[in-house]
Amino acid sequence: MENKGTAAGGGIGMCGILFIVFLILKLCNVINWSWWWVTAPLWIPAAIGILVLIIALIVMLIVKIRLHCAEKKFRVRRK
């Protein structure tokens, strides 16, 4: 009987590989970087994602406020 199940791709990714390379270089004393920079491939993408989310929420809030103000003006003109 054949197993036709598919496995999810995923994998380690570019950031994971970069982190492992930096980690090995740091532990072998090839680079003398701060641990912040060695772990940067792990936290910088997360920080960028959070920043994009915050910007999207701010834009949505501004659009909602503008629509609410436009609706109020329309009600005032109608009366």
Residue pairs with C-beta under 8 A, 6 or more apart in sequence:
12 20
15 41
15 42
15 45
16 41
18 41
19 38
19 39
19 41
19 42
22 31
22 33
22 37
22 38
22 39
22 40
22 41
23 38
25 31
26 33
26 35
26 38
31 38
